[in-house]
Amino acid sequence: MMHRRAVPAASPTAGFTLLEMMVVLVVAALITGVAVPAFQPAIASMQLRSAAQDVASGLRHARGTALASGREQTFFLDLGKHSYTLSDRKKAYSLPSGVKLDLFTAEQELSAETQSGYIRFYPDGSATGGRVSLSAGERKLVVDVNWLTGVIAVREQSDAET
């Protein structure tokens, strides 16, 4: 024979009231409203670092391709469109619009009307040389291309250099 157990009635203190839930949601919203703006500089800094590494990667690819193929390769930076292209690829690589870009390279490689320019890499590894300067807020990074060796370096730009 089966015995039935009595199920205890729910106590009046079990669970949360609607008012308690509303208070928790309001507190969570306030904390989120204060915390999210505090992360904005960190997000901008990460975007800047990522964009600098992306530019350096594109430049290294162009140099490596010039060395491997024995043919001149170009890195084309379009400041107006915030993108770059490589001579061996059709794809345009986008950079974050929140990052300010500047290109310093040989005068014959610049196009003032299109706000763009080239850095060329030669089969021996050398380049026309140049610098891509990236900034977001107070922070500035530069990607330097040595004209003699074609070596690419990413570094923080000091205020004395600006």
Buried (B, 14 or more C-beta within 10 A) or exposed (E): EEEEEEEEEEEEEEEEEEEEEEEEEEEEEEEEEEEEEEEEEEEBBEBBBEBBEBBBBBBBBBBBBBBEEEEBBBBBBBBEBBBBBBBEEEEEBEBBEEBBBEBBBBEEBBEEEEBBBBBBBBBEBBBBBBBBBBBBEEBBBBBBBBBEEBBBEBEEBEEEEE
